[in-house]
Amino acid sequence: MISLKALEILDETGGKLVYGNQFITVNDVSVDSRAIRPGGLFVPLKGDKFDGHDFISQALAREAAGFITEKWDSKLRALISEFEDIFVIKVDDSMAALQKLAAGVRRRLPATVIGITGSTGKTCAKNFLESILIECMPVMASPKNYNNEIGVPLTIFMATEQTEALIIEMGMRGPNQIRDLCEIANPRIGLITNIGDTHIGRLGSRKSIAGAKGELLQTLPADGVAVLNADDDWISYLTSITKAKIITFGLSADAQVRAQDIYLDNEAKAHFEVVIPGEKFTVKLAVPGKHSVYNALAATAVSVSLGVDTGNIKAGLAKAKVADMRLTVSTNSRGVTIINDTYNANPASVKAALETMAAYKVGGRRVAVLGDMAELGEVSKQAHHDLG
């Protein structure tokens, strides 16, 4: 993280210093008192069933340099009297303060920020892109599922002055949420993997989903880059709402970054040729599924926009791994091959999982254990029926 003085935190959050020295420096930000590191800043958040302010004492016991608080009462004053060399900043809204501080840190970062969203594949595309970029530059990417109003700020805090690429996954549950994340992260490159039925129960239609995901493109600067799926039904709409340069990927002949001659080996891992402007190269992926080709192409298109050479792209794609429970393969003690895709379920991901299982060469039978797909609203019954 970029080190910040309490004075700078005051400037970014608009808070008031109610205790301590404004020149104390912090080198970490955490919303979890159990994860605070010595010299860090604790930001207690409120939820429906918890209040982070109840854990300020634990954060101080772990040598936090200071904390932000919505409360400033006699109990807190008595608590901090036991500690030296800390500071306290009073704010009206600790969540808003966290986001304002992250936006301020983002403005100080020299890194190129890449925002990634989409109905499916955004985490895997992030994994592929990180694997490529780490071959040639210092990179930071959203860990785990840090893709919301809390996770995006925390990801920004993880970057340093040396970070050249900051990859931020962006999720949403409704309109304006990705726009809000973009106001914090200010991406220069935006990748939308696809538009599907995920969250259709909340948003009502694919058109609304495309509009919500498209907020990423609308925030890109004119000298930015929008990376879009040429095979997606919503490509024309997404192209029309951004002023950024457009790079497309896919399997169709008019995609600027495309794959051809795809085949799956006995472990359902894809081998194919990548075609980019002026060059071709072959790739074998280390993860299963034909759908992984799209994730690889999306990451390749972003890398091309950053000027990464094909040697690093090829090496990164070959090494790329995906997060746990996203079609990860293991073998148990009885020799049974298990394809674990239990992180989430939507029509596109379940179809991809079933196709991957069908392509995997086995000596015995195949068994699919499926759960319900949530948040599909009125299309739920038909979507479950269509998958058989």
N, C-alpha and C positions, 0 to 999 in steps of 0.2 A: 504493500500500500504506500501511496504518497504520504509522507509525514505531514501532519497539520498541527498548528498551534490552536489553543482554545480560542484565541482571537479570530482566527480564520473560520473556525466552526461557528462562532457567533455571527460573523458576517454572512455566511451561507444560509444559516437556519433562521436568522432574524430573532434569535433567542436573547435571553438576558443572563449575564453572569451573576449568579447569586452567591457564589462561594468560590474562593481559590484564586489562582494566578492565571491571567489570560495568556501567559507565555509558556505554559506547560504544553508539551508536545505529545501527540498520540500517534501510534504506528499501526493501529488495527481498530476495526469497528465490529461489534458483535451485538446481536439481539438476544443471544443466549448466554445467560450468566455462567453456565457450565463450560462454555467454550472461550470465555474471555481470556486474553493473554496479558501478561504484565505490560503495562504501558498502553493498553487498549482503551477504547471508548465504549461504554455500555449504553445502548439505546433500548430502554424497556418499552415494549409494545403492549397494547391491550387487545384481548380477544373476547369472544363470547363467554369463555369458561376460564380465562386466566388474566392476570395482570402482571406484566413484567416488573412493575414497580415493587412487587413483593419480594423480588430477588436482587434488589440493589445491594444489600449487605453481602450476598454471596459474590457478586461481581467485585466489590471492594476487597473482599477477603482474597480474591485471586489477583490482587494488585492492579486493578483497573486504574488508569490515570484520571478518569473522570466519568461523568455520566450526564445524560440529558434526562429531564424529567418534566412531567406535566404537573407533578405535585411538589409543593414546597411548604411543609408543615413542621411542627415542633418535633415530630417523630424522626423525620429525616435530618433535621438540624442536630438532634441528639446523636443520631447514627454517625454522621460525618465528623463529629467532634473527636472521634476515636482515630481518625485517619489524618495523616499529614500529606502535603504535596498532591492534593487532588483538586479538581474543579467541578463545579456543578452549573449546568446551563438549564434555565427554566424556559419551556416552550409551551405553546397552547396545544400542540398536537405532535406527539413523538413520531408517528408514522410520516406525517408531512415533513418533519425535520429530517428524518432519515433520507427521504427522497430528495429534498433540497440539497442536503450535504452530498449525496451521490452525484447529483447533477453538477455541483461545483467541482467535485473531484474529476468528473468526466471532462470538464472544460480545461483542466490542467494536464490531462493525459495527451501525449503525442500519438497514441495508438490510433490506427484505423479501426473503427467499430463496425462489426458486421452483425446485423440483426437477422434472426432466422425465425420464421413462423410457418404455419401450414397445418392442415387438418391431420396429416399423418407424416411421419418421417423426419420431423424437425430435430428430434434428439439424435437420431442416427446420422442425419446429414451433418449435424454439429460435430459428432464424433469423427466422421470422415474428414471434415474440413480441418479439425484440430490435428489429426494425424498427418495431413499434408503439410500444413503450415509449420508444424514443429520441426520439420526437416530443414527449414531455412530461416526461421526467425523466432524471437521470443514471443510466445503466444499465451493468452489466458482465455479459457472458455468456461461457460456456466457449468458448475458442477451439479451432479445429481439432477434434481428438478427445480433448480433455481431460475424459474422463468416467469415469476409474478412480481407484484408490487413490492415484495420484500426481497426475493431472490435476485432480481436485477440490480438493485442497489448494492447488495452484498457482493455480487460478482464484480461490479465496478471497483469496489474497495480492494479487491484482490490484485488488481493490476498495479504495475509500478511504472516509473519513468522509463524503464528499459522495454516495457511491453510494446511490441509493434503491431500486433493484431489482437483485438478483444472481441471474442465471439460470444454473442448474447442471444440465448434462446428466449423467445417471447411467446407466452401462452395467453389465452384470453377466455373469458366466460361470457362476454357480452360486448356491445359497442363501446368505443372510446377507450377501452382498456389498453390496447396496443398503442394507441396514440399517446396515452399517458406514459407508457414505458419508453416510447421514443423521445418524449420531452426530457426524460431523465438521461437516456443513453446516447441520444443524438447520433444514430448510425449514419455512415456514409454509403454503406452497401447493404441492400436488403434482399433476402432470399425468401421466396414463398415456395414451399415444396409442392403443394397442391391444394385444391379446394374440394372438400368432401363433406360427409354427413356428420362428422364429429361435432357435438354441441347443437345439432339441429333442433333438438328438443327445447333448447334455451332460446335460440335465435329465430326459429320458425322456418327458415328456407336457406337454400344454398346461396341465394343472392345476398341475404343478410350476412352469411358467413364470409362470402367474398368481400363484402363491404368492410366487415370488421378486420379481416386479415389484411385487406388492402390499405388500411391506415398506415401500415409500415411504409408502403410505397409513396404515399402522399406526403410523408415527412422527409423524404430523401431530398438532398440538395440537387441543383441542376447539374453539378459536376459529380454527382454520385452515380451508383450503378444499381439497377434492379435486375435480379437474377430470377427468371421465371421459367416454369415448366411449359414447354412448347406443346405438349400433348394434353394439357389440361383444358377442360371445356371453358374455363373462365379466362383464358390467356388474352383474348381481345379486350375484355373489360379491364383486366389488370394493367395491360399495356396503356390503356387510355387515361389512367388516373395518375400517372407519374410523369414528372419532368426529367427524371434521371435517364441516363443511358441504359439501354436494355440489352441483356445477354440472355439467350434462351438455351435450354438444355432439354434433352429427351431422346426418343427413338425415331421420331419423324425426320424425314430428309431435310426439312428446312430449319431444324434446330442447329444453332451455332456450335454447340457442344453436344455431340451425339454418340451413341454406341451402335455398333453393328457386329454381325457374326457372333451373337451371344449363344453360348451353350452352358449347361449346368453339368458338373461332374457328379460322381457317385455320392458326394456329400452335399449336393445341391448348391455348391459354390459356383459363382458365375465367372466364366472366362469370356472376354470380349475385346473388341478393338475400340478405342476411344478416338474420335475424330474431332479435332479442334482446328480453328482457322490456320491453314498452312502446314498441318502436321497430323500424324497418326501414331498411336502406340498401343501395345497390347497390355492387358491387365488381367490378373487373377485375384479375386477377392478372397479374404480370409473368413468372411462371414457368409452364411447361406442365404438363398432366396434370390429369385430374379428381380424382385422389387428393390433389392440392394443396389442394382445397377443405377436406378434413379438417384439414390442417395449419393452414389459415387460421382455421377454426372453433375449433380447440383454442387457438390464440393469442388469438383474440377472447374466448373464455370466461375465460381467465386475466385478460385486460385488464379485462373487465367486473367481475371480482371485486376488482380493484384500483381501481375507480372511474374508469377512463379514459373520456373522452367519445368519442362515436361519430366525431367529426371526426378525432381522432387515430388511432382504430382504422382508419378508412377510408384515411387517408393512408398509414399504416404498411403496411397490406396491399398497397396499390397499388405501393409501392416495394420490397417484400420480394424479396430474392434468396436463392438457396440456395447451399450450399457446392459447390465443384468436384466433378465426377464424380457428381453426384446429379441426373441428367436435365438437365445443362447443354447448351445448344444452341450450335453453331458451324457455320460454313460454310467449307470448305477452298478452295484456289485453283482447283479444278475445278468449283466451284459445288455440291458435294455437301453436303447438310445432315447433320450428325453429332449424334446425341443420345447424350451420354456419361453412362452410368449405371454406371460400372465400380467405384465405391467398394466396393460389397458386393452380394451377391445372396442373396435368399431368395424363397420362392414369392410372397409378396405384392408385393415390389418388382419382380420380373421381370414379373409380370402387369401391374402399373401401367405399366412401361416399354413393354411391347408394346402396351397400349391407347393410350398416348400416341403411339407411332409410327403406329399405325393412324389416329388422329385427325388427325395432321399432314398438311395438304394439300400434296402434291407432284406434280410433272408426270411423274415416272418411277416406277421400281420402288422397293420398300422391301426392305431387307436387314437381318436381325437377326443379330448375331454374339453368341452366348451361350456363357458358360462354365459350369462346374459350380457347383451350390449346395452349400456345405459345411455341416457340423454338423447334418445332418438325421437322422442315425441310421437307424432302421428304416424311417422314412417316406421316405427319400431316393429310392428307385426310383419309388415312386408319385407323389411330388411332381414329379419330372422328367417322368414320363409325363403327368401332368395338364396340364402347361404345353405339351404337344405336341412 
